Amino acid sequence: ELENQLATKSKTLDELKESLALNGSAEQTPEALPLRIAELCEMVDSIVSQVAQLKTSMQSILEQWRVYDEVYAEVSLMTTRYLYCIDQCKPSVVSLEALKKQVKTLQ
């Protein structure tokens, strides 16, 4: 979206430059106007460059998050398996109350 807005502003500045070039001989245009337009063009170019750098950085960050999500899912699965194994490896309890609790848990 930001890139689209910058393209629109650049197009507007180019049109303004062309308009100024066509009306350059007229006495109505202030002398500082061409300098101000040049400054604006430089600012737009700088912003375009910064947006490109930001886009590259964001792509790198998104890739790092994707890797993080994959590793997190793997660790979560391993943790679940570990907890299941720990739960299954508990020594058998012979008491009636413990058996009732185990039946209830299994249900």
ZAZABA-308246 format. One record per atom (N, C-alpha, C): x, y, z; residue number from 0; residue in one letter; atom name. Coordinates in Angstrom, 2 decimals, padded with zeros to 5 digits. Layout:
BEGIN
NODE | X | Y | Z | NUM | A | CA
...
***
This chain:
BEGIN
NODE | 000.83 | -001.19 | 000.00 | 0 | E | N
NODE | 000.00 | 000.00 | 000.00 | 0 | E | CA
NODE | 000.87 | 001.25 | 000.00 | 0 | E | C
NODE | 001.92 | 001.21 | 000.82 | 1 | L | N
NODE | 002.84 | 002.35 | 000.89 | 1 | L | CA
NODE | 003.55 | 002.55 | -000.44 | 1 | L | C
NODE | 003.93 | 001.44 | -001.08 | 2 | E | N
NODE | 004.58 | 001.54 | -002.38 | 2 | E | CA
NODE | 003.63 | 002.16 | -003.41 | 2 | E | C
NODE | 002.38 | 001.79 | -003.37 | 3 | N | N
NODE | 001.39 | 002.36 | -004.29 | 3 | N | CA
NODE | 001.22 | 003.86 | -004.06 | 3 | N | C
NODE | 001.17 | 004.26 | -002.80 | 4 | Q | N
NODE | 001.04 | 005.69 | -002.48 | 4 | Q | CA
NODE | 002.26 | 006.46 | -002.96 | 4 | Q | C
NODE | 003.44 | 005.87 | -002.77 | 5 | L | N
NODE | 004.66 | 006.54 | -003.23 | 5 | L | CA
NODE | 004.69 | 006.67 | -004.74 | 5 | L | C
NODE | 004.23 | 005.64 | -005.44 | 6 | A | N
NODE | 004.18 | 005.70 | -006.91 | 6 | A | CA
NODE | 003.24 | 006.82 | -007.36 | 6 | A | C
NODE | 002.12 | 006.94 | -006.68 | 7 | T | N
NODE | 001.16 | 007.99 | -007.01 | 7 | T | CA
NODE | 001.76 | 009.37 | -006.78 | 7 | T | C
NODE | 002.43 | 009.55 | -005.65 | 8 | K | N
NODE | 003.06 | 010.84 | -005.34 | 8 | K | CA
NODE | 004.18 | 011.14 | -006.33 | 8 | K | C
NODE | 004.95 | 010.13 | -006.72 | 9 | S | N
NODE | 006.02 | 010.34 | -007.70 | 9 | S | CA
NODE | 005.44 | 010.79 | -009.03 | 9 | S | C
NODE | 004.33 | 010.16 | -009.42 | 10 | K | N
NODE | 003.67 | 010.53 | -010.67 | 10 | K | CA
NODE | 003.18 | 011.98 | -010.61 | 10 | K | C
NODE | 002.62 | 012.36 | -009.47 | 11 | T | N
NODE | 002.15 | 013.73 | -009.29 | 11 | T | CA
NODE | 003.31 | 014.71 | -009.39 | 11 | T | C
NODE | 004.44 | 014.37 | -008.77 | 12 | L | N
NODE | 005.61 | 015.24 | -008.85 | 12 | L | CA
NODE | 006.14 | 015.36 | -010.28 | 12 | L | C
NODE | 006.13 | 014.24 | -011.00 | 13 | D | N
NODE | 006.58 | 014.28 | -012.39 | 13 | D | CA
NODE | 005.67 | 015.19 | -013.23 | 13 | D | C
NODE | 004.37 | 015.08 | -012.99 | 14 | E | N
NODE | 003.43 | 015.94 | -013.71 | 14 | E | CA
NODE | 003.66 | 017.40 | -013.36 | 14 | E | C
NODE | 003.96 | 017.66 | -012.10 | 15 | L | N
NODE | 004.25 | 019.03 | -011.66 | 15 | L | CA
NODE | 005.52 | 019.55 | -012.32 | 15 | L | C
NODE | 006.53 | 018.69 | -012.44 | 16 | K | N
NODE | 007.76 | 019.09 | -013.13 | 16 | K | CA
NODE | 007.49 | 019.44 | -014.59 | 16 | K | C
NODE | 006.71 | 018.58 | -015.26 | 17 | E | N
NODE | 006.38 | 018.82 | -016.66 | 17 | E | CA
NODE | 005.59 | 020.13 | -016.81 | 17 | E | C
NODE | 004.67 | 020.35 | -015.91 | 18 | S | N
NODE | 003.87 | 021.56 | -015.95 | 18 | S | CA
NODE | 004.76 | 022.79 | -015.75 | 18 | S | C
NODE | 005.70 | 022.68 | -014.83 | 19 | L | N
NODE | 006.62 | 023.77 | -014.56 | 19 | L | CA
NODE | 007.52 | 024.02 | -015.76 | 19 | L | C
NODE | 007.95 | 022.93 | -016.42 | 20 | A | N
NODE | 008.80 | 023.08 | -017.60 | 20 | A | CA
NODE | 008.05 | 023.77 | -018.73 | 20 | A | C
NODE | 006.78 | 023.45 | -018.89 | 21 | L | N
NODE | 005.99 | 024.07 | -019.94 | 21 | L | CA
NODE | 005.71 | 025.54 | -019.64 | 21 | L | C
NODE | 005.52 | 025.85 | -018.37 | 22 | N | N
NODE | 005.19 | 027.23 | -017.96 | 22 | N | CA
NODE | 006.41 | 027.95 | -017.43 | 22 | N | C
NODE | 007.59 | 027.43 | -017.66 | 23 | G | N
NODE | 008.82 | 028.00 | -017.11 | 23 | G | CA
NODE | 009.09 | 029.41 | -017.56 | 23 | G | C
NODE | 008.67 | 029.73 | -018.75 | 24 | S | N
NODE | 008.94 | 031.08 | -019.26 | 24 | S | CA
NODE | 007.98 | 032.11 | -018.67 | 24 | S | C
NODE | 006.89 | 031.65 | -018.14 | 25 | A | N
NODE | 005.90 | 032.59 | -017.59 | 25 | A | CA
NODE | 006.42 | 033.21 | -016.31 | 25 | A | C
NODE | 006.08 | 034.43 | -016.08 | 26 | E | N
NODE | 006.53 | 035.16 | -014.89 | 26 | E | CA
NODE | 005.76 | 034.77 | -013.64 | 26 | E | C
NODE | 004.70 | 033.99 | -013.77 | 27 | Q | N
NODE | 003.84 | 033.68 | -012.64 | 27 | Q | CA
NODE | 004.47 | 032.66 | -011.69 | 27 | Q | C
NODE | 005.40 | 031.83 | -012.17 | 28 | T | N
NODE | 005.98 | 030.79 | -011.31 | 28 | T | CA
NODE | 007.09 | 031.37 | -010.45 | 28 | T | C
NODE | 007.04 | 031.14 | -009.14 | 29 | P | N
NODE | 008.10 | 031.63 | -008.26 | 29 | P | CA
NODE | 009.41 | 030.90 | -008.55 | 29 | P | C
NODE | 010.51 | 031.57 | -008.29 | 30 | E | N
NODE | 011.82 | 030.99 | -008.57 | 30 | E | CA
NODE | 012.14 | 029.82 | -007.65 | 30 | E | C
NODE | 011.64 | 029.82 | -006.44 | 31 | A | N
NODE | 011.94 | 028.75 | -005.47 | 31 | A | CA
NODE | 011.17 | 027.46 | -005.77 | 31 | A | C
NODE | 010.16 | 027.55 | -006.61 | 32 | L | N
NODE | 009.33 | 026.38 | -006.89 | 32 | L | CA
NODE | 010.11 | 025.23 | -007.52 | 32 | L | C
NODE | 010.94 | 025.46 | -008.52 | 33 | P | N
NODE | 011.72 | 024.34 | -009.08 | 33 | P | CA
NODE | 012.65 | 023.70 | -008.05 | 33 | P | C
NODE | 013.23 | 024.50 | -007.19 | 34 | L | N
NODE | 014.10 | 023.95 | -006.14 | 34 | L | CA
NODE | 013.30 | 023.10 | -005.16 | 34 | L | C
NODE | 012.13 | 023.56 | -004.82 | 35 | R | N
NODE | 011.28 | 022.81 | -003.88 | 35 | R | CA
NODE | 010.83 | 021.49 | -004.51 | 35 | R | C
NODE | 010.51 | 021.50 | -005.78 | 36 | I | N
NODE | 010.10 | 020.27 | -006.46 | 36 | I | CA
NODE | 011.27 | 019.29 | -006.49 | 36 | I | C
NODE | 012.47 | 019.78 | -006.75 | 37 | A | N
NODE | 013.65 | 018.92 | -006.75 | 37 | A | CA
NODE | 013.86 | 018.30 | -005.37 | 37 | A | C
NODE | 013.68 | 019.09 | -004.32 | 38 | E | N
NODE | 013.80 | 018.57 | -002.95 | 38 | E | CA
NODE | 012.77 | 017.49 | -002.70 | 38 | E | C
NODE | 011.54 | 017.73 | -003.13 | 39 | L | N
NODE | 010.48 | 016.73 | -002.95 | 39 | L | CA
NODE | 010.81 | 015.44 | -003.70 | 39 | L | C
NODE | 011.34 | 015.57 | -004.90 | 40 | C | N
NODE | 011.72 | 014.38 | -005.67 | 40 | C | CA
NODE | 012.80 | 013.58 | -004.95 | 40 | C | C
NODE | 013.77 | 014.28 | -004.39 | 41 | E | N
NODE | 014.83 | 013.61 | -003.62 | 41 | E | CA
NODE | 014.25 | 012.91 | -002.39 | 41 | E | C
NODE | 013.30 | 013.57 | -001.74 | 42 | M | N
NODE | 012.68 | 012.97 | -000.56 | 42 | M | CA
NODE | 011.90 | 011.71 | -000.95 | 42 | M | C
NODE | 011.19 | 011.77 | -002.06 | 43 | V | N
NODE | 010.42 | 010.61 | -002.52 | 43 | V | CA
NODE | 011.38 | 009.46 | -002.85 | 43 | V | C
NODE | 012.49 | 009.77 | -003.53 | 44 | D | N
NODE | 013.47 | 008.73 | -003.86 | 44 | D | CA
NODE | 014.04 | 008.11 | -002.59 | 44 | D | C
NODE | 014.30 | 008.94 | -001.59 | 45 | S | N
NODE | 014.82 | 008.43 | -000.32 | 45 | S | CA
NODE | 013.80 | 007.53 | 000.36 | 45 | S | C
NODE | 012.56 | 007.94 | 000.35 | 46 | I | N
NODE | 011.49 | 007.13 | 000.98 | 46 | I | CA
NODE | 011.31 | 005.82 | 000.23 | 46 | I | C
NODE | 011.37 | 005.86 | -001.09 | 47 | V | N
NODE | 011.26 | 004.63 | -001.89 | 47 | V | CA
NODE | 012.38 | 003.66 | -001.50 | 47 | V | C
NODE | 013.57 | 004.20 | -001.34 | 48 | S | N
NODE | 014.70 | 003.37 | -000.94 | 48 | S | CA
NODE | 014.49 | 002.78 | 000.46 | 48 | S | C
NODE | 014.00 | 003.59 | 001.37 | 49 | Q | N
NODE | 013.74 | 003.11 | 002.73 | 49 | Q | CA
NODE | 012.64 | 002.04 | 002.74 | 49 | Q | C
NODE | 011.62 | 002.22 | 001.92 | 50 | V | N
NODE | 010.55 | 001.23 | 001.84 | 50 | V | CA
NODE | 011.09 | -000.09 | 001.31 | 50 | V | C
NODE | 011.97 | -000.02 | 000.32 | 51 | A | N
NODE | 012.57 | -001.25 | -000.23 | 51 | A | CA
NODE | 013.39 | -001.97 | 000.84 | 51 | A | C
NODE | 014.15 | -001.20 | 001.62 | 52 | Q | N
NODE | 014.92 | -001.81 | 002.71 | 52 | Q | CA
NODE | 014.00 | -002.42 | 003.76 | 52 | Q | C
NODE | 012.92 | -001.72 | 004.08 | 53 | L | N
NODE | 011.96 | -002.21 | 005.05 | 53 | L | CA
NODE | 011.30 | -003.49 | 004.55 | 53 | L | C
NODE | 010.97 | -003.52 | 003.27 | 54 | K | N
NODE | 010.35 | -004.71 | 002.69 | 54 | K | CA
NODE | 011.30 | -005.90 | 002.79 | 54 | K | C
NODE | 012.57 | -005.69 | 002.48 | 55 | T | N
NODE | 013.57 | -006.77 | 002.60 | 55 | T | CA
NODE | 013.68 | -007.25 | 004.04 | 55 | T | C
NODE | 013.73 | -006.31 | 004.97 | 56 | S | N
NODE | 013.82 | -006.68 | 006.39 | 56 | S | CA
NODE | 012.58 | -007.45 | 006.84 | 56 | S | C
NODE | 011.42 | -007.00 | 006.40 | 57 | M | N
NODE | 010.18 | -007.67 | 006.79 | 57 | M | CA
NODE | 010.12 | -009.09 | 006.23 | 57 | M | C
NODE | 010.60 | -009.28 | 005.01 | 58 | Q | N
NODE | 010.61 | -010.62 | 004.43 | 58 | Q | CA
NODE | 011.52 | -011.53 | 005.24 | 58 | Q | C
NODE | 012.66 | -011.00 | 005.66 | 59 | S | N
NODE | 013.58 | -011.78 | 006.48 | 59 | S | CA
NODE | 012.94 | -012.13 | 007.82 | 59 | S | C
NODE | 012.27 | -011.18 | 008.40 | 60 | I | N
NODE | 011.60 | -011.42 | 009.70 | 60 | I | CA
NODE | 010.48 | -012.44 | 009.54 | 60 | I | C
NODE | 009.72 | -012.34 | 008.47 | 61 | L | N
NODE | 008.65 | -013.32 | 008.24 | 61 | L | CA
NODE | 009.21 | -014.73 | 008.07 | 61 | L | C
NODE | 010.35 | -014.83 | 007.39 | 62 | E | N
NODE | 010.98 | -016.14 | 007.22 | 62 | E | CA
NODE | 011.43 | -016.69 | 008.58 | 62 | E | C
NODE | 011.99 | -015.82 | 009.42 | 63 | Q | N
NODE | 012.41 | -016.25 | 010.75 | 63 | Q | CA
NODE | 011.20 | -016.70 | 011.59 | 63 | Q | C
NODE | 010.09 | -016.00 | 011.50 | 64 | W | N
NODE | 008.88 | -016.41 | 012.22 | 64 | W | CA
NODE | 008.36 | -017.75 | 011.71 | 64 | W | C
NODE | 008.44 | -017.96 | 010.39 | 65 | R | N
NODE | 008.00 | -019.23 | 009.82 | 65 | R | CA
NODE | 008.84 | -020.38 | 010.39 | 65 | R | C
NODE | 010.16 | -020.18 | 010.44 | 66 | V | N
NODE | 011.04 | -021.20 | 011.01 | 66 | V | CA
NODE | 010.71 | -021.41 | 012.48 | 66 | V | C
NODE | 010.47 | -020.32 | 013.20 | 67 | Y | N
NODE | 010.12 | -020.41 | 014.63 | 67 | Y | CA
NODE | 008.84 | -021.23 | 014.80 | 67 | Y | C
NODE | 007.82 | -020.95 | 013.99 | 68 | D | N
NODE | 006.57 | -021.70 | 014.10 | 68 | D | CA
NODE | 006.77 | -023.19 | 013.85 | 68 | D | C
NODE | 007.59 | -023.52 | 012.86 | 69 | E | N
NODE | 007.86 | -024.93 | 012.58 | 69 | E | CA
NODE | 008.56 | -025.61 | 013.76 | 69 | E | C
NODE | 009.57 | -024.94 | 014.29 | 70 | V | N
NODE | 010.31 | -025.51 | 015.43 | 70 | V | CA
NODE | 009.42 | -025.60 | 016.65 | 70 | V | C
NODE | 008.59 | -024.58 | 016.88 | 71 | Y | N
NODE | 007.68 | -024.59 | 018.02 | 71 | Y | CA
NODE | 006.71 | -025.76 | 017.93 | 71 | Y | C
NODE | 006.17 | -026.00 | 016.73 | 72 | A | N
NODE | 005.24 | -027.12 | 016.55 | 72 | A | CA
NODE | 005.95 | -028.44 | 016.84 | 72 | A | C
NODE | 007.19 | -028.56 | 016.39 | 73 | E | N
NODE | 007.95 | -029.79 | 016.62 | 73 | E | CA
NODE | 008.23 | -029.98 | 018.12 | 73 | E | C
NODE | 008.63 | -028.92 | 018.79 | 74 | V | N
NODE | 008.91 | -029.01 | 020.23 | 74 | V | CA
NODE | 007.62 | -029.31 | 021.00 | 74 | V | C
NODE | 006.53 | -028.72 | 020.59 | 75 | S | N
NODE | 005.25 | -028.97 | 021.25 | 75 | S | CA
NODE | 004.85 | -030.44 | 021.11 | 75 | S | C
NODE | 005.03 | -031.00 | 019.92 | 76 | L | N
NODE | 004.72 | -032.40 | 019.69 | 76 | L | CA
NODE | 005.62 | -033.30 | 020.55 | 76 | L | C
NODE | 006.90 | -032.97 | 020.59 | 77 | M | N
NODE | 007.83 | -033.77 | 021.39 | 77 | M | CA
NODE | 007.47 | -033.70 | 022.88 | 77 | M | C
NODE | 007.08 | -032.53 | 023.34 | 78 | T | N
NODE | 006.68 | -032.36 | 024.74 | 78 | T | CA
NODE | 005.44 | -033.18 | 025.06 | 78 | T | C
NODE | 004.48 | -033.17 | 024.15 | 79 | T | N
NODE | 003.26 | -033.97 | 024.35 | 79 | T | CA
NODE | 003.60 | -035.45 | 024.41 | 79 | T | C
NODE | 004.46 | -035.90 | 023.52 | 80 | R | N
NODE | 004.87 | -037.30 | 023.53 | 80 | R | CA
NODE | 005.60 | -037.65 | 024.83 | 80 | R | C
NODE | 006.47 | -036.75 | 025.27 | 81 | Y | N
NODE | 007.21 | -036.97 | 026.51 | 81 | Y | CA
NODE | 006.25 | -037.08 | 027.69 | 81 | Y | C
NODE | 005.29 | -036.16 | 027.78 | 82 | L | N
NODE | 004.33 | -036.20 | 028.88 | 82 | L | CA
NODE | 003.49 | -037.48 | 028.84 | 82 | L | C
NODE | 003.13 | -037.92 | 027.65 | 83 | Y | N
NODE | 002.38 | -039.16 | 027.51 | 83 | Y | CA
NODE | 003.21 | -040.35 | 028.01 | 83 | Y | C
NODE | 004.47 | -040.38 | 027.61 | 84 | C | N
NODE | 005.35 | -041.48 | 028.05 | 84 | C | CA
NODE | 005.53 | -041.48 | 029.57 | 84 | C | C
NODE | 005.72 | -040.30 | 030.13 | 85 | I | N
NODE | 005.87 | -040.19 | 031.59 | 85 | I | CA
NODE | 004.60 | -040.69 | 032.28 | 85 | I | C
NODE | 003.46 | -040.30 | 031.73 | 86 | D | N
NODE | 002.20 | -040.73 | 032.33 | 86 | D | CA
NODE | 002.03 | -042.24 | 032.23 | 86 | D | C
NODE | 002.43 | -042.84 | 031.11 | 87 | Q | N
NODE | 002.27 | -044.28 | 030.92 | 87 | Q | CA
NODE | 003.29 | -045.10 | 031.71 | 87 | Q | C
NODE | 004.41 | -044.50 | 032.05 | 88 | C | N
NODE | 005.47 | -045.23 | 032.75 | 88 | C | CA
NODE | 005.32 | -045.19 | 034.27 | 88 | C | C
NODE | 004.27 | -044.60 | 034.76 | 89 | K | N
NODE | 004.06 | -044.58 | 036.21 | 89 | K | CA
NODE | 003.85 | -046.00 | 036.70 | 89 | K | C
NODE | 004.37 | -046.30 | 037.87 | 90 | P | N
NODE | 004.19 | -047.66 | 038.39 | 90 | P | CA
NODE | 002.71 | -047.95 | 038.67 | 90 | P | C
NODE | 002.32 | -049.17 | 038.47 | 91 | S | N
NODE | 000.94 | -049.59 | 038.70 | 91 | S | CA
NODE | 000.62 | -049.52 | 040.19 | 91 | S | C
NODE | -000.55 | -049.00 | 040.47 | 92 | V | N
NODE | -001.01 | -048.93 | 041.85 | 92 | V | CA
NODE | -002.13 | -049.95 | 041.99 | 92 | V | C
NODE | -002.04 | -050.72 | 043.04 | 93 | V | N
NODE | -002.96 | -051.84 | 043.18 | 93 | V | CA
NODE | -004.22 | -051.45 | 043.94 | 93 | V | C
NODE | -004.26 | -050.32 | 044.58 | 94 | S | N
NODE | -005.42 | -049.98 | 045.40 | 94 | S | CA
NODE | -006.66 | -049.79 | 044.53 | 94 | S | C
NODE | -007.79 | -050.07 | 045.13 | 95 | L | N
NODE | -009.06 | -049.96 | 044.43 | 95 | L | CA
NODE | -009.34 | -048.52 | 044.02 | 95 | L | C
NODE | -009.01 | -047.58 | 044.90 | 96 | E | N
NODE | -009.24 | -046.16 | 044.61 | 96 | E | CA
NODE | -008.42 | -045.72 | 043.40 | 96 | E | C
NODE | -007.17 | -046.16 | 043.32 | 97 | A | N
NODE | -006.31 | -045.80 | 042.19 | 97 | A | CA
NODE | -006.82 | -046.41 | 040.90 | 97 | A | C
NODE | -007.33 | -047.64 | 040.97 | 98 | L | N
NODE | -007.90 | -048.27 | 039.77 | 98 | L | CA
NODE | -009.14 | -047.55 | 039.29 | 98 | L | C
NODE | -009.99 | -047.11 | 040.22 | 99 | K | N
NODE | -011.18 | -046.36 | 039.87 | 99 | K | CA
NODE | -010.81 | -045.03 | 039.17 | 99 | K | C
NODE | -009.76 | -044.39 | 039.75 | 100 | K | N
NODE | -009.29 | -043.12 | 039.18 | 100 | K | CA
NODE | -008.75 | -043.34 | 037.78 | 100 | K | C
NODE | -008.02 | -044.43 | 037.59 | 101 | Q | N
NODE | -007.46 | -044.72 | 036.28 | 101 | Q | CA
NODE | -008.57 | -045.03 | 035.26 | 101 | Q | C
NODE | -009.58 | -045.76 | 035.67 | 102 | V | N
NODE | -010.72 | -046.08 | 034.80 | 102 | V | CA
NODE | -011.43 | -044.79 | 034.42 | 102 | V | C
NODE | -011.60 | -043.91 | 035.42 | 103 | K | N
NODE | -012.27 | -042.64 | 035.16 | 103 | K | CA
NODE | -011.46 | -041.80 | 034.17 | 103 | K | C
NODE | -010.14 | -041.79 | 034.34 | 104 | T | N
NODE | -009.26 | -041.06 | 033.43 | 104 | T | CA
NODE | -009.34 | -041.60 | 032.03 | 104 | T | C
NODE | -009.36 | -042.91 | 031.90 | 105 | L | N
NODE | -009.42 | -043.54 | 030.57 | 105 | L | CA
NODE | -010.76 | -043.28 | 029.89 | 105 | L | C
NODE | -011.82 | -043.20 | 030.69 | 106 | Q | N
NODE | -013.14 | -042.94 | 030.12 | 106 | Q | CA
NODE | -013.18 | -041.53 | 029.59 | 106 | Q | C
***
